[in-house]
Amino acid sequence: MSVALRRPGSAAKRKDYNSLVPNRTESVSLSRRAVLGGLSAAAALQAQRREPREWKPKLGVLGNYTEANVAFARQEGFTNMILSATPRSTLDANTVTDGQAARIQAYLREAGMHVSAFQATQNHIAPDADQRKRETDYFVKAIELAGKLGVRNIGTASGKDSNRPFQEQVDEIVRVYTEKYFPACEKHNVRILWEPWPGGPNLATGPVGFEALFKGFGNSPHVGLQYDPSHMVWQMMDPIQAARDFADKIFDVHLKDTEVMWHVLRRCGINPPDRQQWWRYRLPGLGSIDWAAFFTVLQDHGYDGAMSIEHEDPLYGSPSRGADFSEDFKTGFRMAKRYLNQYVPG
């Protein structure tokens, strides 16, 4: 008969060890609870991050202020306007009185119409001293009028003096804005936005100009972009990438498309004989812009401001028949809205 030999104290050691380590059933149960708890927490966090929220920026139109234009925009379901405030417009800052401003503000409020911006393109660094004074004096008045009406932004060109090197122009723009405009911007809570329009007195026509100007102004809260992708297209720039690169500077948006007439461009280039047209502005959806991609950029960066149709499509009327929108011009706005509502719900 064999006798099992046990070392002294071995049972006690096993007992002590087992008291410290849970049995397998308890361990598996604890592990499952921990895993399930972690998964539930992660799922809740993910659901919170992905909670669906309909993107509903204000959709609007650009044009002259008249009661008829405001009424039309509201009737068609638009909730925003960009209003022209250039000299000799219906919001000429030289002539609008305080009483008129109060009545305009009351009518806009009654109509439930938001105004995201004025439009007032000036040459802020005009080389002629008299012209510059007229331009800058007027723009200060436009800032003041915007403040009276509670309008946050003024869209404009940066200013330009082709007689100077590029960097000197940037430096002069910074100096003029800082000395002439920023005190009024501070007082009236108004911001100056550059539209990338190459046809005017403008350095802010694309990424190179944007970078130079924003570097010159540092972190100033008084400047930004009124982004219009149509101008990028006919300059052969990428409107989607530019929007992505400067999304944090976009505070207002123009909705306008550009059609490139490739049948002309491929035969004649960008300088065709008899100034034959090789591009033209169109209503959104009738040109070359990938609107789904553009709106995705804005959504990704949390843009929830206003976006307004700038109607310059020659196939749908002319805005220049008077202050009120003509009937064919209204048709263009309606067509554009039908297209845009697939991305921007009304």
DRENMAR-933540 format. One record per residue: residue number from 1; residue in one letter; x, y, z of N, C-alpha, C in turn. Coordinates in steps of 0.02 Angstrom, whole numbers, always signed. Each point is the difference from the previous one (the first is absolute). Example, Ala and Ser with C-alpha at 12.3 -4.5 7.8 and 13.67 -1.06 7.14 Angstrom:
BEGIN
[1; A; [+660; -284; +390]; [-45; +59; +0]; [+45; +60; +0]],
[2; S; [-18; +53; -36]; [+42; +59; +3]; [-39; +55; +37]],
This chain:
BEGIN
[1; M; [+43; -59; +0]; [-43; +59; +0]; [+44; +61; +0]],
[2; S; [-16; +47; -44]; [+40; +61; -3]; [-36; +55; +38]],
[3; V; [+39; +42; +29]; [-27; +56; +39]; [+19; +65; -34]],
[4; A; [-50; +41; -13]; [+14; +66; -32]; [+32; +45; +51]],
[5; L; [+55; +29; -19]; [+36; +45; +45]; [-19; +73; -16]],
[6; R; [-15; +38; +51]; [-16; +71; -9]; [+49; +41; +40]],
[7; R; [+22; +52; -34]; [+46; +44; +35]; [-38; +41; +51]],
[8; P; [+30; +13; +57]; [-34; +38; +51]; [-21; +68; -26]],
[9; G; [-61; +19; +16]; [-24; +67; -18]; [-27; +6; -70]],
[10; S; [+2; -51; -43]; [-21; +7; -69]; [-75; +14; -6]],
[11; A; [-41; -32; +43]; [-73; +12; -4]; [-17; +71; +18]],
[12; A; [+34; +25; +51]; [-13; +69; +20]; [+18; +49; -55]],
[13; K; [+56; -17; -34]; [+20; +45; -55]; [-51; +1; -57]],
[14; R; [-26; -62; -14]; [-50; -3; -54]; [-62; +39; +20]],
[15; K; [-20; -6; +63]; [-59; +35; +24]; [+9; +75; -6]],
[16; D; [+60; +24; +22]; [+13; +72; -5]; [-2; +24; -72]],
[17; Y; [+29; -39; -46]; [+3; +18; -71]; [-71; +4; -29]],
[18; N; [-40; -53; +16]; [-68; -1; -27]; [-43; +56; +27]],
[19; S; [+15; +23; +59]; [-39; +56; +27]; [+14; +65; -36]],
[20; L; [+57; +3; -32]; [+19; +61; -36]; [-24; +0; -72]],
[21; V; [-8; -58; -30]; [-19; -5; -71]; [-70; -25; -6]],
[22; P; [-46; +37; -35]; [-69; -23; -7]; [-2; -65; -39]],
[23; N; [-53; -37; +11]; [-6; -62; -39]; [-15; +18; -73]],
[24; R; [+6; -49; -45]; [-5; +13; -72]; [-68; +28; -19]],
[25; T; [-53; -25; +33]; [-68; +23; -16]; [-8; +73; +18]],
[26; E; [+24; +19; +60]; [-5; +70; +20]; [+41; +45; -45]],
[27; S; [+60; -25; -20]; [+44; +40; -43]; [-31; +14; -68]],
[28; V; [-31; -54; -29]; [-31; +8; -65]; [-59; +49; +4]],
[29; S; [-38; -7; +55]; [-58; +45; +10]; [+22; +72; +5]],
[30; L; [+53; +12; +40]; [+25; +68; +7]; [+26; +27; -66]],
[31; S; [+36; -42; -37]; [+29; +21; -64]; [-55; +19; -49]],
[32; R; [-53; -42; -2]; [-55; +15; -46]; [-34; +66; +18]],
[33; R; [-12; +10; +66]; [-32; +62; +21]; [+43; +60; -19]],
[34; A; [+66; -7; +10]; [+45; +56; -16]; [-1; +16; -74]],
[35; V; [+2; -55; -41]; [+1; +10; -72]; [-66; +30; -24]],
[36; L; [-56; -29; +25]; [-65; +26; -21]; [-10; +72; +22]],
[37; G; [+23; +14; +61]; [-5; +69; +24]; [+40; +48; -42]],
[38; G; [+61; -22; -19]; [+42; +43; -43]; [-30; +10; -68]],
[39; L; [-29; -55; -29]; [-31; +6; -65]; [-60; +46; +2]],
[40; S; [-40; -6; +53]; [-59; +43; +6]; [+20; +73; +5]],
[41; A; [+52; +14; +40]; [+23; +69; +7]; [+26; +27; -67]],
[42; A; [+38; -43; -36]; [+27; +22; -65]; [-56; +12; -50]],
[43; A; [-51; -46; +2]; [-55; +8; -47]; [-40; +63; +15]],
[44; A; [-9; +14; +64]; [-37; +61; +19]; [+38; +62; -22]],
[45; L; [+67; -1; +9]; [+40; +57; -21]; [-2; +9; -75]],
[46; Q; [+4; -57; -37]; [-2; +3; -73]; [-68; +26; -24]],
[47; A; [-53; -23; +33]; [-67; +23; -20]; [-8; +74; +13]],
[48; Q; [+30; +22; +56]; [-4; +71; +15]; [+37; +41; -53]],
[49; R; [+57; -26; -22]; [+39; +36; -51]; [-36; +0; -67]],
[50; R; [-36; -54; -15]; [-31; -7; -65]; [-75; +16; +1]],
[51; E; [-22; +30; +53]; [-71; +16; +5]; [-22; +40; -61]],
[52; P; [-47; -25; -38]; [-19; +34; -63]; [-29; +69; +14]],
[53; R; [+23; +47; -39]; [-25; +68; +6]; [-5; +30; -69]],
[54; E; [-60; +19; -19]; [-9; +27; -67]; [+38; +65; -9]],
[55; W; [+35; +5; -55]; [+39; +60; -15]; [-47; +52; -30]],
[56; K; [-9; +56; +35]; [-48; +50; -23]; [+29; +70; +5]],
[57; P; [+51; +15; -40]; [+21; +70; -3]; [-54; +42; -33]],
[58; K; [+3; +65; +11]; [-49; +45; -31]; [+13; +5; -75]],
[59; L; [-51; -11; -40]; [+5; +5; -72]; [-30; +65; -23]],
[60; G; [+37; +38; -41]; [-24; +66; -17]; [+15; +21; -71]],
[61; V; [-11; +65; -14]; [+12; +30; -65]; [+38; +65; +10]],
[62; L; [+34; +21; -52]; [+37; +63; -1]; [-36; +49; -45]],
[63; G; [-8; +62; +23]; [-32; +50; -42]; [-8; +66; +35]],
[64; N; [-37; +45; -32]; [-15; +66; +29]; [-52; -7; +56]],
[65; Y; [+5; +45; +48]; [-54; +4; +49]; [-58; +37; -29]],
[66; T; [-56; -34; -6]; [-65; +32; -10]; [-50; -44; +38]],
[67; E; [-55; +28; +19]; [-50; -40; +35]; [-26; -56; -45]],
[68; A; [-5; +14; -65]; [-23; -51; -47]; [+49; -59; -4]],
[69; N; [+65; +15; +0]; [+50; -53; -4]; [+0; -42; +64]],
[70; V; [-7; +33; +57]; [-3; -37; +63]; [-62; -44; +2]],
[71; A; [-57; +27; -21]; [-62; -39; +0]; [+5; -60; -47]],
[72; F; [+30; +9; -59]; [+10; -56; -46]; [+43; -54; +32]],
[73; A; [+57; +20; +30]; [+45; -48; +29]; [-34; -40; +55]],
[74; R; [-39; +34; +42]; [-34; -35; +55]; [-54; -46; -27]],
[75; Q; [-36; +23; -50]; [-53; -41; -30]; [+27; -65; -30]],
[76; E; [+60; +4; -28]; [+30; -59; -32]; [+37; -45; +50]],
[77; G; [-1; +17; +63]; [+30; -43; +51]; [+72; +16; +17]],
[78; F; [+27; +55; -26]; [+67; +21; +19]; [-2; +34; +68]],
[79; T; [+53; -9; +38]; [+2; +29; +68]; [+57; +49; +9]],
[80; N; [+37; +14; -54]; [+58; +45; +5]; [+5; +42; -63]],
[81; M; [+30; +60; +8]; [+18; +41; -58]; [+69; +30; +11]],
[82; I; [+36; +8; -54]; [+59; +44; -3]; [-23; +62; -38]],
[83; L; [+10; +59; +29]; [-28; +61; -30]; [+56; +44; -28]],
[84; S; [-11; +24; -60]; [+47; +46; -31]; [+0; +66; +39]],
[85; A; [+60; +24; +17]; [+6; +63; +37]; [+54; +44; -32]],
[86; T; [+3; -1; -66]; [+47; +42; -35]; [-29; +70; -9]],
[87; P; [+41; +49; -18]; [-27; +66; -16]; [-52; -5; -55]],
[88; R; [-54; +38; +7]; [-56; +3; -47]; [-44; -63; +2]],
[89; S; [+12; -44; +46]; [-47; -56; +10]; [-56; +23; +46]],
[90; T; [-48; -44; +14]; [-54; +18; +45]; [+24; +4; +73]],
[91; L; [+59; -24; +14]; [+30; +7; +66]; [+65; +40; -6]],
[92; D; [-4; +56; -35]; [+58; +45; -6]; [+14; +30; +68]],
[93; A; [+58; -16; +29]; [+16; +23; +67]; [+7; +75; +5]],
[94; N; [+9; +34; -57]; [+4; +73; +0]; [-69; +33; +9]],
[95; T; [-53; -37; -15]; [-66; +32; -2]; [-51; -30; +47]],
[96; V; [+10; -62; +23]; [-49; -31; +45]; [+1; +35; +68]],
[97; T; [-56; +26; +21]; [-4; +36; +64]; [-12; -50; +57]],
[98; D; [+8; +24; +61]; [-13; -42; +58]; [-73; -23; +1]],
[99; G; [-46; +45; -19]; [-70; -18; -2]; [-14; -55; -51]],
[100; Q; [+30; +7; -60]; [-8; -51; -51]; [+29; -67; +23]],
[101; A; [+58; +3; +31]; [+33; -61; +25]; [-45; -35; +51]],
[102; A; [-32; +38; +43]; [-45; -30; +51]; [-60; -33; -34]],
[103; R; [-27; +32; -52]; [-58; -29; -34]; [+21; -64; -39]],
[104; I; [+59; +2; -30]; [+24; -60; -36]; [+10; -58; +49]],
[105; Q; [+30; +14; +57]; [+11; -52; +50]; [-66; -28; +25]],
[106; A; [-49; +44; +10]; [-66; -23; +24]; [-33; -45; -53]],
[107; Y; [+6; +19; -64]; [-32; -40; -53]; [+34; -69; -5]],
[108; L; [+65; -2; +3]; [+36; -64; -3]; [-20; -44; +59]],
[109; R; [-6; +30; +58]; [-19; -39; +60]; [-71; -27; -8]],
[110; E; [-45; +42; -25]; [-70; -21; -10]; [-4; -56; -51]],
[111; A; [+41; +4; -52]; [+0; -52; -53]; [+36; -63; +22]],
[112; G; [+35; +2; +56]; [+38; -58; +22]; [+60; -13; -44]],
[113; M; [+29; +53; -28]; [+56; -7; -47]; [+66; +16; +34]],
[114; H; [+45; -47; +0]; [+68; +10; +26]; [+43; +29; -56]],
[115; V; [+46; +45; +17]; [+47; +27; -48]; [+70; -18; +23]],
[116; S; [+34; -42; -38]; [+66; -23; +21]; [+55; +49; -18]],
[117; A; [-11; +41; -51]; [+55; +44; -22]; [-26; +56; -44]],
[118; F; [+37; +54; +0]; [-4; +51; -53]; [+51; -19; -54]],
[119; Q; [-10; +27; -60]; [+48; -7; -54]; [+21; +70; -21]],
[120; A; [+64; +16; +9]; [+25; +68; -16]; [+72; -5; -22]],
[121; T; [+10; -8; -64]; [+68; -8; -26]; [+32; +68; -12]],
[122; Q; [+54; +14; +36]; [+37; +63; -5]; [+74; -15; -13]],
[123; N; [+36; +49; -27]; [+73; -7; -4]; [+29; +38; +60]],
[124; H; [+15; -38; +52]; [+21; +29; +63]; [+71; +30; -2]],
[125; I; [+38; -19; -50]; [+68; +28; -6]; [+9; +31; -70]],
[126; A; [-51; +32; -25]; [+4; +32; -66]; [+61; +46; -3]],
[127; P; [+39; -3; -55]; [+61; +41; -4]; [-13; +75; -1]],
[128; D; [-57; +21; -27]; [-17; +71; -1]; [-26; +20; +69]],
[129; A; [+31; +52; +29]; [-16; +19; +69]; [-73; +21; +9]],
[130; D; [-26; +38; -47]; [-70; +23; +6]; [-48; -59; -5]],
[131; Q; [+13; -46; -47]; [-43; -58; -7]; [+3; -43; +63]],
[132; R; [+61; -9; +27]; [+6; -41; +60]; [-41; +30; +58]],
[133; K; [+3; +65; +8]; [-37; +31; +54]; [-75; -11; -8]],
[134; R; [-25; +8; -63]; [-70; -13; -12]; [-19; -72; +16]],
[135; E; [+43; -45; -22]; [-14; -72; +9]; [+0; -18; +75]],
[136; T; [+51; +20; +35]; [+6; -20; +71]; [-51; +36; +43]],
[137; D; [-14; +64; -15]; [-52; +36; +38]; [-68; -34; -8]],
[138; Y; [-14; -20; -61]; [-64; -34; -12]; [-3; -66; +37]],
[139; F; [+54; -38; -1]; [-1; -66; +31]; [-10; +5; +76]],
[140; V; [+28; +51; +30]; [-12; +11; +72]; [-75; +11; +12]],
[141; K; [-31; +40; -44]; [-72; +12; +7]; [-40; -65; -11]],
[142; A; [+24; -43; -45]; [-34; -64; -11]; [+5; -44; +61]],
[143; I; [+57; +0; +33]; [+8; -37; +62]; [-49; +25; +53]],
[144; E; [-6; +67; +4]; [-46; +30; +49]; [-73; -19; -16]],
[145; L; [-18; +1; -64]; [-68; -18; -19]; [-13; -74; +15]],
[146; A; [+48; -42; -14]; [-8; -72; +17]; [-13; -8; +74]],
[147; G; [+38; +37; +41]; [-10; -4; +72]; [-70; +21; +20]],
[148; K; [-26; +53; -30]; [-68; +23; +16]; [-53; -52; -16]],
[149; L; [+12; -39; -54]; [-48; -50; -21]; [+14; -69; +30]],
[150; G; [+52; -4; +41]; [+17; -65; +31]; [+29; -50; -49]],
[151; V; [+32; +24; -53]; [+30; -44; -50]; [+73; -12; +20]],
[152; R; [+19; -63; +5]; [+65; -19; +28]; [+58; +8; -48]],
[153; N; [-12; -8; -65]; [+55; -4; -49]; [-9; +49; -58]],
[154; I; [+57; +21; -28]; [+0; +37; -63]; [+47; -36; -48]],
[155; G; [-28; -23; -56]; [+40; -31; -52]; [+30; +53; -45]],
[156; T; [+63; -9; -18]; [+35; +50; -40]; [+60; -32; -35]],
[157; A; [+37; +41; -37]; [+66; -20; -25]; [+53; +26; +48]],
[158; S; [+58; -28; -2]; [+52; +19; +49]; [+26; +70; -12]],
[159; G; [-2; +22; -64]; [+36; +60; -21]; [+60; -20; -42]],
[160; K; [+21; +46; -44]; [+55; -18; -45]; [+32; +63; -28]],
[161; D; [+66; -2; -7]; [+38; +53; -33]; [+53; -33; -43]],
[162; S; [-16; -10; -63]; [+44; -38; -45]; [+67; +33; -11]],
[163; N; [+8; +63; +20]; [+65; +33; -7]; [+50; -22; +52]],
[164; R; [-23; -36; +51]; [+45; -21; +54]; [+12; -75; -3]],
[165; P; [+57; -24; +26]; [+10; -72; +7]; [-52; -31; +47]],
[166; F; [-10; -63; -8]; [-53; -36; +35]; [+4; +11; +76]],
[167; Q; [+58; -11; +30]; [+6; +4; +73]; [-11; +71; +25]],
[168; E; [+21; +49; -39]; [-14; +70; +19]; [-75; +14; +2]],
[169; Q; [-36; -30; -48]; [-73; +9; +0]; [-31; -32; +63]],
[170; V; [+24; -59; +17]; [-25; -33; +60]; [+12; +43; +61]],
[171; D; [+61; +26; +6]; [+17; +42; +58]; [-44; +63; +3]],
[172; E; [-14; +28; -58]; [-42; +61; -2]; [-72; -16; +18]],
[173; I; [-25; -57; -23]; [-67; -21; +19]; [-6; -8; +75]],
[174; V; [+49; -33; +30]; [+0; -9; +73]; [+0; +67; +35]],
[175; R; [+41; +47; -24]; [+5; +65; +33]; [-66; +38; -5]],
[176; V; [-30; +2; -60]; [-62; +38; -10]; [-57; -30; +41]],
[177; Y; [-7; -65; -2]; [-54; -32; +38]; [+8; +13; +75]],
[178; T; [+62; -9; +24]; [+12; +7; +72]; [-14; +71; +23]],
[179; E; [+22; +49; -39]; [-9; +69; +21]; [-70; +27; -15]],
[180; K; [-27; -19; -57]; [-62; +32; -23]; [-63; -40; +18]],
[181; Y; [+3; -66; -7]; [-61; -40; +5]; [-10; -35; +68]],
[182; F; [+54; -25; +29]; [-8; -42; +59]; [-32; +36; +60]],
[183; P; [+14; +64; +11]; [-36; +34; +54]; [-76; -2; -11]],
[184; A; [-23; +10; -62]; [-72; -4; -15]; [-25; -71; +5]],
[185; C; [+40; -49; -21]; [-20; -71; +6]; [-10; -18; +73]],
[186; E; [+46; +22; +42]; [-4; -14; +72]; [-62; +32; +30]],
[187; K; [-14; +61; -18]; [-56; +36; +29]; [-67; -29; -22]],
[188; H; [-4; -21; -64]; [-65; -21; -27]; [-6; -76; -9]],
[189; N; [+49; -38; +24]; [-2; -73; -4]; [-9; -24; -72]],
[190; V; [+43; +24; -43]; [-3; -18; -72]; [+67; -29; -21]],
[191; R; [-4; -49; -44]; [+60; -34; -25]; [+5; +11; -76]],
[192; I; [+61; +8; -25]; [+13; +12; -71]; [+19; -67; -32]],
[193; L; [-37; -19; -53]; [+12; -64; -33]; [+20; +11; -73]],
[194; W; [+50; -37; -23]; [+22; +5; -69]; [-33; -52; -43]],
[195; E; [-29; +22; -55]; [-26; -45; -51]; [+56; -10; -52]],
[196; P; [+13; -62; -21]; [+56; -12; -46]; [-16; +18; -73]],
[197; W; [-20; +61; -11]; [-19; +23; -67]; [+61; +31; -35]],
[198; P; [+23; -31; -54]; [+59; +26; -34]; [-13; +61; -42]],
[199; G; [-64; +17; -11]; [-16; +55; -44]; [+3; +68; +33]],
[200; G; [+13; +2; +65]; [+0; +63; +36]; [+68; +16; +30]],
[201; P; [+3; +53; +42]; [+64; +20; +31]; [+16; -47; +58]],
[202; N; [+28; -58; -17]; [+2; -54; +49]; [+64; -41; -3]],
[203; L; [+30; -10; +58]; [+55; -49; +6]; [-25; -67; +26]],
[204; A; [-58; +0; +32]; [-27; -60; +31]; [-40; -41; -51]],
[205; T; [+34; -21; -53]; [-34; -36; -54]; [+13; -75; +2]],
[206; G; [+39; -23; +48]; [+17; -71; +5]; [+47; -12; +58]],
[207; P; [+24; -62; +7]; [+41; -19; +58]; [+61; +44; +12]],
[208; V; [+36; +21; -52]; [+60; +41; +11]; [-18; +66; +33]],
[209; G; [-52; +32; -26]; [-22; +63; +30]; [-29; -9; +69]],
[210; F; [-39; -54; +9]; [-28; -14; +67]; [+57; -6; +51]],
[211; E; [+49; -41; -16]; [+54; -14; +47]; [+37; +64; +18]],
[212; A; [+16; +40; -50]; [+38; +61; +13]; [-39; +49; +44]],
[213; L; [-64; +8; -15]; [-40; +47; +39]; [-13; -24; +71]],
[214; F; [-16; -63; +9]; [-12; -25; +67]; [+65; +0; +41]],
[215; K; [+56; -12; -32]; [+64; +6; +35]; [+11; +73; +21]],
[216; G; [-15; +47; -44]; [+9; +71; +16]; [-44; +23; +57]],
[217; F; [-62; -26; +2]; [-47; +21; +52]; [+5; -41; +64]],
[218; G; [+40; -53; -2]; [+7; -41; +60]; [-66; -32; +19]],
[219; N; [-18; +5; +63]; [-62; -30; +25]; [-56; +51; +6]],
[220; S; [-1; +50; -41]; [-52; +51; +4]; [-70; -30; -7]],
[221; P; [-46; +16; +45]; [-68; -25; -7]; [-42; +40; -49]],
[222; H; [+30; +51; -31]; [-39; +46; -42]; [+3; -17; -75]],
[223; V; [+35; -54; -19]; [+5; -17; -71]; [-13; -75; -10]],
[224; G; [-24; -18; -59]; [-13; -69; -17]; [-18; -5; -74]],
[225; L; [-32; -56; -19]; [-17; -13; -70]; [-75; -3; -10]],
[226; Q; [-22; +30; -54]; [-67; -11; -27]; [+11; -44; -61]],
[227; Y; [-4; -65; +10]; [+26; -48; -49]; [-49; -10; -57]],
[228; D; [+26; +6; -61]; [-39; -11; -60]; [+39; -48; -44]],
[229; P; [-20; -64; -3]; [+39; -50; -37]; [+2; +12; -75]],
[230; S; [-49; +37; -27]; [-2; +10; -73]; [+62; +36; -26]],
[231; H; [+28; +45; +40]; [+57; +38; -23]; [+63; -43; -5]],
[232; M; [+3; -53; +39]; [+57; -45; -4]; [+1; -38; -66]],
[233; V; [-60; -18; -24]; [-4; -44; -58]; [+31; +33; -61]],
[234; W; [-20; +62; -15]; [+26; +30; -62]; [+71; +26; +8]],
[235; Q; [+26; +0; +61]; [+71; +13; +10]; [+41; -64; -2]],
[236; M; [-33; -57; -13]; [+32; -66; -3]; [+29; -20; +68]],
[237; M; [-34; +19; +54]; [+18; -22; +67]; [-51; -53; +23]],
[238; D; [+17; -34; +54]; [-43; -51; +28]; [-44; +31; +54]],
[239; P; [-65; +10; -13]; [-42; +33; +50]; [-11; -41; +63]],
[240; I; [+3; -67; -7]; [-12; -43; +58]; [+60; +0; +46]],
[241; Q; [+60; -7; -28]; [+60; -1; +42]; [+12; +68; +33]],
[242; A; [-13; +54; -36]; [+8; +66; +29]; [-48; +10; +59]],
[243; A; [-62; -23; -8]; [-48; +4; +55]; [+23; -41; +59]],
[244; R; [+28; -59; -13]; [+25; -43; +54]; [+58; +34; +36]],
[245; D; [+45; +31; -38]; [+60; +30; +30]; [-16; +62; +42]],
[246; F; [-54; +35; -17]; [-16; +63; +35]; [-69; -2; +32]],
[247; A; [-24; -59; +16]; [-68; -7; +27]; [-11; +40; +63]],
[248; D; [+52; +5; +41]; [-9; +36; +64]; [-4; +76; -10]],
[249; K; [+12; +23; -61]; [-5; +72; -14]; [-63; +18; -40]],
[250; I; [-42; -49; -15]; [-60; +12; -40]; [-57; +19; +47]],
[251; F; [-27; +60; -9]; [-55; +24; +43]; [-63; +17; -39]],
[252; D; [+3; -4; -66]; [-58; +12; -42]; [+14; -33; -67]],
[253; V; [-52; -19; -37]; [+10; -38; -62]; [-45; +26; -55]],
[254; H; [+29; +7; -60]; [-38; +12; -62]; [-10; -66; -35]],
[255; L; [-60; -13; -23]; [-15; -60; -38]; [-9; +19; -74]],
[256; K; [+51; -15; -38]; [-1; +16; -72]; [+45; -52; -34]],
[257; D; [-18; -20; -60]; [+38; -51; -36]; [+36; +32; -60]],
[258; T; [+47; -36; -29]; [+34; +22; -60]; [+1; -56; -51]],
[259; E; [-23; +15; -60]; [+3; -48; -55]; [+61; +15; -43]],
[260; V; [+43; -49; -9]; [+58; +6; -46]; [-22; -28; -67]],
[261; M; [+4; +41; -51]; [-21; -21; -67]; [+60; -33; -35]],
[262; W; [+8; -64; +14]; [+60; -35; -24]; [+5; -3; -76]],
[263; H; [-57; +2; -34]; [+2; -2; -74]; [+34; +63; -27]],
[264; V; [-4; +56; +36]; [+36; +61; -19]; [+72; -2; +25]],
[265; L; [+7; -18; +63]; [+66; +2; +32]; [+50; -46; -35]],
[266; R; [-22; -59; -19]; [+46; -48; -32]; [+24; +24; -69]],
[267; R; [-41; +40; -33]; [+19; +24; -67]; [+36; +68; +2]],
[268; C; [-19; +42; +49]; [+23; +69; -2]; [+43; +21; +60]],
[269; G; [+0; -40; +53]; [+37; +19; +60]; [-38; +54; +39]],
[270; I; [+36; +30; +48]; [-33; +49; +45]; [-4; +70; -30]],
[271; N; [+31; +10; -58]; [-4; +65; -35]; [-27; -11; -71]],
[272; P; [-63; -20; -7]; [-26; -15; -66]; [-11; +63; -41]],
[273; P; [-2; -7; -67]; [-10; +59; -43]; [-69; +30; +12]],
[274; D; [-3; +66; -10]; [-62; +38; +8]; [-28; -7; +71]],
[275; R; [+44; -13; +48]; [-20; -6; +70]; [-57; -51; +10]],
[276; Q; [+3; -53; -39]; [-51; -52; +6]; [+0; -27; +72]],
[277; Q; [-59; -11; +26]; [-7; -20; +69]; [+18; -74; +9]],
[278; W; [+46; -14; +47]; [+18; -70; +13]; [-23; -24; +69]],
[279; W; [-30; +45; +40]; [-31; -18; +63]; [-55; +49; +15]],
[280; R; [-47; -20; +43]; [-53; +46; +21]; [-27; -24; +67]],
[281; Y; [-26; +48; +39]; [-31; -16; +63]; [-67; -34; -12]],
[282; R; [-17; -49; +43]; [-64; -35; -6]; [-31; -8; +69]],
[283; L; [-63; -19; +1]; [-33; -18; +62]; [+32; -63; +28]],
[284; P; [+0; -9; +66]; [+28; -61; +29]; [-30; -63; -31]],
[285; G; [+44; -46; -19]; [-21; -62; -32]; [+4; +0; -75]],
[286; L; [+11; +59; -30]; [+4; +5; -74]; [+71; +13; -24]],
[287; G; [+49; -7; +44]; [+69; +11; -18]; [+44; -58; +20]],
[288; S; [+62; +15; +21]; [+50; -51; +10]; [+13; -18; +73]],
[289; I; [-30; +35; +47]; [+16; -10; +71]; [-33; -64; +26]],
[290; D; [+39; -38; +39]; [-25; -59; +35]; [-31; +24; +65]],
[291; W; [-65; +14; -2]; [-33; +31; +58]; [-4; -48; +59]],
[292; A; [-8; -64; -12]; [-1; -48; +55]; [+66; +1; +38]],
[293; A; [+55; +3; -36]; [+66; +3; +32]; [+9; +66; +37]],
[294; F; [-23; +54; -30]; [+8; +66; +32]; [-39; +3; +65]],
[295; F; [-62; -22; -1]; [-41; +2; +60]; [+27; -48; +53]],
[296; T; [+30; -55; -21]; [+30; -46; +48]; [+57; +34; +38]],
[297; V; [+41; +39; -35]; [+53; +37; +33]; [-29; +46; +53]],
[298; L; [-52; +38; -18]; [-30; +46; +48]; [-29; -37; +60]],
[299; Q; [-34; -56; -13]; [-28; -39; +55]; [+55; -28; +45]],
[300; D; [+53; -27; -30]; [+54; -29; +39]; [+32; +51; +47]],
[301; H; [+0; +63; -21]; [+31; +52; +41]; [-51; +37; +44]],
[302; G; [-62; -25; +1]; [-49; +28; +45]; [-29; +67; -22]],
[303; Y; [+4; +15; -65]; [-28; +63; -23]; [-76; -2; +3]],
[304; D; [-30; +46; +35]; [-73; +3; +3]; [-25; +71; -11]],
[305; G; [+40; +40; -36]; [-21; +68; -15]; [-46; +2; -60]],
[306; A; [-1; +57; -35]; [-45; +9; -56]; [+35; -15; -66]],
[307; M; [-40; -19; -49]; [+24; -11; -69]; [-52; +30; -46]],
[308; S; [+22; +45; -44]; [-49; +38; -40]; [+16; -6; -74]],
[309; I; [-52; -10; -39]; [+7; -6; -73]; [+17; +68; -29]],
[310; E; [+57; +4; -35]; [+18; +60; -37]; [-17; -15; -73]],
[311; H; [-55; +26; -23]; [-27; -16; -66]; [+31; +45; -52]],
[312; E; [+45; -30; -41]; [+29; +36; -57]; [-4; -42; -63]],
[313; D; [-50; -44; -2]; [-8; -45; -57]; [-35; +37; -57]],
[314; P; [+34; +9; -57]; [-29; +39; -55]; [-61; -32; -32]],
[315; L; [-12; -63; +14]; [-58; -34; -31]; [-64; +10; +40]],
[316; Y; [+5; +34; +58]; [-59; +8; +42]; [-8; +72; +23]],
[317; G; [+0; +45; -48]; [-17; +69; +15]; [+57; +42; +23]],
[318; S; [-16; +63; +12]; [+49; +49; +20]; [-24; +37; +62]],
[319; P; [+45; +12; +48]; [-21; +37; +59]; [-1; +75; -9]],
[320; S; [+19; +24; -60]; [+12; +71; -8]; [-59; +38; -31]],
[321; R; [-59; -28; +5]; [-59; +35; -28]; [-34; +44; +52]],
[322; G; [+32; +10; +56]; [-29; +38; +55]; [+20; -31; +65]],
[323; A; [-21; +30; +54]; [+20; -26; +66]; [-33; -66; +16]],
[324; D; [-64; -9; -22]; [-35; -62; +14]; [+21; -56; -48]],
[325; F; [-1; -62; +24]; [+16; -57; -42]; [-52; -5; -57]],
[326; S; [+24; -11; -61]; [-45; -11; -56]; [-28; -71; +5]],
[327; E; [-53; -14; -38]; [-33; -65; +4]; [+46; -56; -25]],
[328; D; [+37; +11; -55]; [+44; -54; -23]; [+59; -9; +48]],
[329; F; [+21; +53; +32]; [+53; -5; +51]; [-25; -42; +59]],
[330; K; [-62; +10; +20]; [-29; -40; +54]; [-1; -74; -19]],
[331; T; [-14; -14; -64]; [-1; -70; -22]; [+68; -33; +12]],
[332; G; [+54; +38; -12]; [+67; -27; +13]; [+9; -18; +73]],
[333; F; [-21; +44; +45]; [+4; -15; +72]; [-39; -63; +17]],
[334; R; [-60; -6; -28]; [-41; -59; +15]; [+34; -64; -24]],
[335; M; [+27; +2; -60]; [+35; -59; -27]; [+59; -19; +44]],
[336; A; [+38; +50; +20]; [+59; -14; +42]; [-21; -30; +66]],
[337; K; [-54; +25; +29]; [-23; -26; +64]; [-21; -73; -6]],
[338; R; [-35; -17; -54]; [-20; -70; -9]; [+60; -46; -2]],
[339; Y; [+53; +22; -34]; [+61; -41; -3]; [+33; -4; +69]],
[340; L; [+6; +56; +34]; [+37; +2; +62]; [-35; -35; +57]],
[341; N; [-66; -6; -4]; [-37; -31; +56]; [+17; -73; +10]],
[342; Q; [+31; -32; -49]; [+22; -70; +11]; [+59; -3; +49]],
[343; Y; [+36; +56; +7]; [+56; +3; +47]; [-16; +43; +60]],
[344; V; [-39; +53; -10]; [-16; +47; +54]; [-76; +1; +7]],
[345; P; [-27; -39; +46]; [-73; -4; +7]; [-31; +69; +15]],
[346; G; [-57; +13; -30]; [-34; +62; +11]; [-38; +2; +66]],
